Amino acid sequence: MLKTGIVDKLYHSAQEFPDRTAFVYENSPVSYSELLDRVEQYAAAIDALGLTRGKRVALMLPNIPEFVYLYYALLRQGLEVIPLNIMLKAGEIRYILEDSESASIIAWDRFSTQVTAAVDGLDSCKYQLYIGTEAPGSGLNLTEFGAQRRSVPPACELEGEDPAVIFYTAGTTGNPKGAVLSHAGIASTVQGISETFFFTHTDRVFAVLPLFHALGQMLTMNVPIATGAAFALHPRFDRETIEQFFQNDAITVIVGVPALFEAIQSRPEIKEYLSDLRLCISSGAPLPQEIQTGFIEVFGIAILQGYGLSECSPLVTCNRIYREQRAGTVGLPVPENEVAIFDDDGRQRPTGEVGEIGIRSPSVMKYYLNRPQATRSVIRDGWLMTGDVGKIDTDGYLHLVDRKKDIILKCGFHVYPREVERVLLAHQKVAQAAVVGVKSPRIGEDVKAFVVLKQGEQCSSAELIDYCNEKMAAYKCPGIIEFVSELPLGSTGKVLKKDLK
């Protein structure tokens, strides 16, 4: 295995802290020695199935222990992991399996309906493996298969530039693209975050962000494991019973989206359970000042804001514990990340001037899978051009100004308007549709659709929202639908979306 990689970090933590808790799930602790044993069991099962180095495996699991075990087992054996958003529908799953030429999909048995439909007739995806009690059709119950004792195969000898994880991201065309991250890139991210925020084996991290998401995966799973810390793993966030999440775990670090921090600060009684809290990081959407102010008043701790994207695995900049948390900024670059501002001709702009944000770092993706032209369009002379607009002040703090891209950032997830528009336009009653993002104090941005109905047709918002929910992941669906008689058009016939916002 790669001596500086995250799998090696797991082995190191298991050797240093065998009896220490690695994570807690449903009030049941799992020690580092138990974690490593389960990883090796699943590695043996994967090897027995003939899934070998370089093959790609899609992982469609919620925040359950098996995500952790299988993620590390797959990487140990040199396979490439493709985390799938658990809210995807069959067509969306099939697209990624086909595009990535995945040899297998490992899914929770509760997702069997979507997975079975997705793999129907798809010969390239040889194995459908399920975690749980059921294995429909030609699927194999990996929970049972993995529980069988086998000789543990040797860990794969990995190179730093070997592909490790592929995150499918919306990109600028509306068709998801696989951003390929290397073992060395992920290791660089984990090391930089660990050093920047002083993670140690005494930390206990609140892990409710989805592990299929780059932020949750890196900050709430990989960093704790690499430093011998513990994390409290939760499948979902429940606003109504939020205090129960913190009663027993002595949490020191919370990483989340603004909605999570808003819920916490609105319940001052939670303070008694968070006496050890030392670090809070918010990302995925701008943090409203009222949430920051309220949180400081209740807990005496500032929420640090950061900036990143899946192509950078994912954190690029963040405010610091030990330096000024400058309002209106997303902080300073984390170690080994360079940030610069470019004009439209690719020239770097001086301090304080606005332009496109570029990033240079070992953590930047290697390429978009099977898309050399798309890769060349965003990686230029070693710099990843983000499509985001910003400026850097004299002290090196990054200020986000706007996004060139039309991507909507909802609850930390990317939603591409054209994809939503295509679904709406397929509805028999819809003549025209335009989708934009609108600010939301709770979820960053919501998806709003402006719809023109066909002549003589009648339709309700609920009908269209239900229709969208049948066709795509719930987070992509419009939260607001406004029926209009016409859409504003420019001289070329293009919808003037700025007039709709």
N, C-alpha and C positions, 0 to 999 in steps of 0.2 A: 504494500500500500504506500501511498505518498506520505513521506515522513512529516510533512508540514500540513497535511490535509485534515479535514474535519473528522474523517473516520479514525485517523491516528489520534486525534484529540480525544475521541471517545475512549479508545483503548488506554490512553494516558490517565484520563479521569477515573476509569474503572480500576486501574492499578493503584492510583493514589488514594482514592476514596471508595473502596469497594462496598462498604456498608452505609455510606452516606446516601440520602435520598436523591435520586436523579429527577424524578417528577412524581406528582401526586395526581391521581385521577379518581374522581368520585370517592374522595377521602381515603383511598388506598395508595400507600406509598410504594414506589418501585425503586429499589436501590440500583447503584451503578453496576454492581455485579449481576443483578437480575436483568438489567437492561442489556448488557453485553451478551448474556446467555441467550436471550430472546432474539437478538440481532443475529447471532451465529446460527441459531436454530433455523431462522428464516433464510439465512444465506445458504444453508445446506439444502433446504427445500427448493430454493430457486435454482441451485446448481443441479439438483436431481431432475428438474423439469427441462434442463437443457438451455436455460436462459443464460447466455454467456456474454462475456465482455463485448461492449460496443452495441449491443442490442438496446432498443428503447422500450421502456415500460411506462404506461400511463398509470397514475396513482390517483384514484378517486375516492378519497376517504375524508370524513370529518375529523375534528380534533379528538381522536381516540388513540390509545396507546399503540395500536397497530400501525398508525401512520409513522410514528417514530421508529418502531422496529424495522418496518419494511423500507423506509427511506434510507436508513443506514445500511441495511442488508444489501440493497440494490447497489448502492455506491461502493460498498466493500467489494462486490463482485465485478465492478467495472461496468455496470449497466448505466444507462442514461435515464434519469428520472424525469417524467413529465407530470407535474402536479396539475390535476384538473379541478376547476371550480365545481363544487358539488351541486351547484344550482343549474348547471348546464342541462339542456334538453338533448334528446337522442341525436338530432341532426347536427347540433354543435359538437357533441362528443365524436360523432363519426368523422366530421371534418378534420378534427385534430388527429384522430387515429390514422386517417388516410394520409394527411399531410406529413405526419412524422414517421410514417411507416412503422408504427409501434408493433412490436412482436407480441405484446400482451397488455391487458388492462387488469389492474387489481382494484376492485371496488367493494364497498360496503354492500351487503346483500339487500339492504333497503333501496339501493339504486338499481336493482336488477332489471326492472322494466325498461328504464332508459338505456342501460348498457346492452341488453338483449336486442333491442331495436337498432341500436347503433352499430352493432357488429354483424347484423344479419347480412350474409353474403360477402362479408369482408374477409377474404382469405389471408391477407397479410397479418391480421391479428390472431395468432394461432391459439393463444390461451386466454380464457376469461376466468379469472380467479376471484373468489369472493371471500370476504371476511365476515364471519357471523355464523348462522346456523343453516342457511339455505344456499344452494348452488343450482339455480334453475338451468334447464336445458343441458347444453354441453359444458356448462361451467364446472369448475372444480372448487371444492371447499378448501381454501388455503389455510383456514384456521385449523382444521383437522389434519390436513396434509403437513402443515408446518409443525404440528405438535409431535410428530413422529421423530424419534431420536435417530440421527444419522451422524456419520463422521463429518466433522466440520471441514470444509475445503479450505485450502490456503487463500488468504486475501490476495486480490489481484494486485500485481505490481503496476502502479499508476504513474503516469507522467503529469506534471503540473498543468499542461495545456490540454489534457484529455477532457472531452466534454463530460459534464457532471449532471447539470440540471437544465431543463429547457422550459422556460416560462412563455406561455402563449399570451401575447399582448396585442391590443387592438391595432396599434400602428396608425398610419395615416390613410390607409386605403379602405378601411372597414373590414378587411379580411384578416383574421388573427394570424400573426407571424410568430414563429418559435425563436425566442432569444436564447442563444446557446451560451451558458455560463460554464467556465472551466473549473476544475478542482482548485487550481491556484487562485483564480479570481474569487471564489467563495471563501477560501482560506484567508485571503487578504481582507475581505469585508469583515469576517469574524474577528480577525486580529485587530483591525482598526477600531471596530466598535468596542471591543473588550478594553482596549487601552484608553480610548477617549472617555469612556464612562466608568472606568475603574471597577469593572466586574471582577468579583472574587468568588471563591467557593462558598462564602457565607451568604451570598445573595439568594433571594427567592423571587422568581419572576412570575407575574400574572400573565398567563398565556391563554387569551381568549380570541385574539386575532386568528383568522384561519391559517392553518399551517400550509395550505395550498397556495397562499399568497406570499410573495417574496418577503415582505416586511415581517409577517408573523413567523415565517420559517427561519429567517436569519436571526432576528432579535429575541424571539421568545423560545426558540428551540436550540438552534446551533450555537449561539453565544453561551447560554447556560451550560450546555454539555461540554463545550470547549474549555470552560473555566471551572468545571466541577461544581457549579451552582445547581440549584433546584428550580423547577418551574411547576406551577399549579395549572394543569391542563383542563380547559373547559370547552365543551363543544359549542356553546352558544352563550350569548349575553342576554340576561333577563333583567330588564330595568326594574320590574316590580319587586324582585327578591334580591337585589344587588348586594345587600349587606351580607347575605349568606355566602357570597363568593369569597369574603375576606375574613370570616370569623376564625378560621383555624390555621391559616397558612403563613402568618407573619410576613406578609409581602413587603419586599424592599423596592421592587421595580415594577412600574406599570407602563406598558407600551400600548397605545390605542389610537383610535380616531377621536375627533372632538366630541362626538355623541357619547362616547364612554365617559369622558371626563366631565361632561355636563351632567350626566346621571349621577356620578360620584359626588360632585360638589353640591348637588341639590339635596343630598342626604347627609347632613352634618354628623348624624349619629354614627356613621361609618368610621369617623375619626378614631374612635377607641380601638378599632381593629387594625389601624394603619400607623401605629406609633413608630414602626421601624421603616416607614417609607422614606426613601432617599432620592429616588429618580423617577421622573415621569417624562415620557417622550410622546409627542403627538405628531402624526403624519397622516397622509391620505386626503386631507382637505385643510383649508385655512382655519386656524383656531380663532374663533371670535374673542375679542378682548374681554367681553363680559364673563366668559367661561374662565379665562386666565385669572381675572381679578377675583372672581368668586372662589376659585380653587386656592389661591394664595391666602385669602381671608380665612378659609376653613382649615387648611392643612399647613400653611406656612411654607409651601414649596411651589416654585414656579414650574410650569409645564414647558419643557423645551420643545421648540418646533424644528422640524427637519424637512429636507427635500430629497427626493430620490425618484427612481423609476426602475422598473423590472430589469431593463437592460443594464443596470448598474448594480444589481443584486443586493438591496436596492438603495441603501442610504448613501447620499453623496455629501450633504452638508447638514449640520445641526448646531443649535446653540449649545453652550457648554455649562456645566455645573459651576466651574470656577472662574468664568469670565462673564462680562456683562451680557445679559440676555436682551439683545437689542430689539425693541418692539418693531414690528413690521418687516423683520428679516427672517430668513430661514437658516441663519447661523453661518458658521465657518466650515470649510471642507474637513471631512474626517481624514485621518492619516492616509497617505498614498493616493489621495484624490486631488487633482488639479481642476480648478474651474476658471474659465475665461469667457469673455464676451466677444462675439464676432458680428461684423456687419454682413450685409447681403452678399458681399464679394469674397467672404471668407477671411477677411483681415481682422486681427484682434483690435478691439476698441479700448480706448484709455479708461482708466478708473473713473467711475461715476457716469459713464455714458451707457445708454440703453442699446441692447442688441440680443442676438440669440445666444443662449447659454450652451457652452461646449464643455465636455468633461473628458479628462484623460486620466486613466487609472487602470491598474491591474484587474480591478473588479468589473470593468466594462466587458460586455458580452464579446464573444469571439466573432459571431456573425448571426444573421437570421438564417435559420435552417432552410436550405435549398433555395435561397433568394439572394444570389450574389449582387444583383442590381440594387435591390432594396438596401443591402448592407453597404454598398458603395455610396448610396445617397445619404446615409447618416453617419458613416465613419469616414472622416476625411483627415488624412495626415495624422492618424492616431487619435483624433478627437471625435468623440460621439456628439453629434449635433442633436440637441434634444427637441427642437421645435418650440421650446419655451423661451420667453423673453424676460430679461432681467438686467440688473446692473450690480456691480460690486463697488462698495464704498471704500474709503481710504484705509479702513481697518480690516478689509478683507471679508466683510459680511455680505452675503448674497441677498439681494432684494428681488423677489418675483414681481414682475410687472404685469404680465399677461401670458396667454398661451397662443402660439400660432395655430396650433392644432384645434380642431373643433371638438376634440374628445371631451366628454362630460365626466367629471370625477365625482362619482356617487358612492358614499360610504367607503372610499378608498379603492373602489373598482372603476375601471375604465369602461365607458359606454360610448360607442361610436354612433352618431346620429344617423348615418346612412343605413346602417344595419336595421335600426328601429324603423326607419322610413320604409325600407323594403318590405318589412312585415306588415306595416299598416296599409301600404298600397296593394297588398295581396288580398285585403279584405274586400268582399264583394260590394260593400256600400261606400267605399272610400275612393274619391277621385284624386285628391292631392293631399300631401302630408309634408310637414316640415318639423324637424325636431331640434330643440335647443336645450341648453342647460340653464337652469335658473337657480339663483342662490337659495340655500336652505340653511337655517341656523343649526339644524340638527344633523344633517347628513352631507353638508358641504354644498352639493348641487343636486337638484332633482331633475328628472327628465320630463320636459314639457313638450307636448305635441300639439301643433296647430293643424286642424283637419278640415278639409273641404269635402263635403259629402256629394255623392252623385245626385243628379237632379231627381227630385221626388223621393229620395231615401230619407229615412229617419233612423237615428242611432243614438245610443246613450254612451256616456263616458265609461260606465261600468262594462258595457258590452265590448267595447274596444280593448279595455284593460284586460278583461278576462281572455279575450282572443290572443292578446300579446303574451299573456302568461302561459298559454298553451304552446306557443311557438318558440319562446326563448326564455333564458334565465330570468328570474323575477327581478334581479337588480337592474336589468336592462329595460324593463317595462316602464312606460310613462306613469308618473305619479299624478300628472296633471294633463288633462286634455281640454283644449279650447276649440270649439267649432266656429269656423269663420266662413264668410261667403267667398273670400278670395285671399290669396297669398300675395304679399308685396313682391313685385318682380322688377329687376333691373332691365336695362336696355337690351341685354343679351338673353333675357328670359330666365336668368338665374334668380332664385329666391333670395331676397335681401334679409338674411337672418338677423343682421344687426338691428333691423326695424322690428323684429319680433321679441327681442330681449328687453 
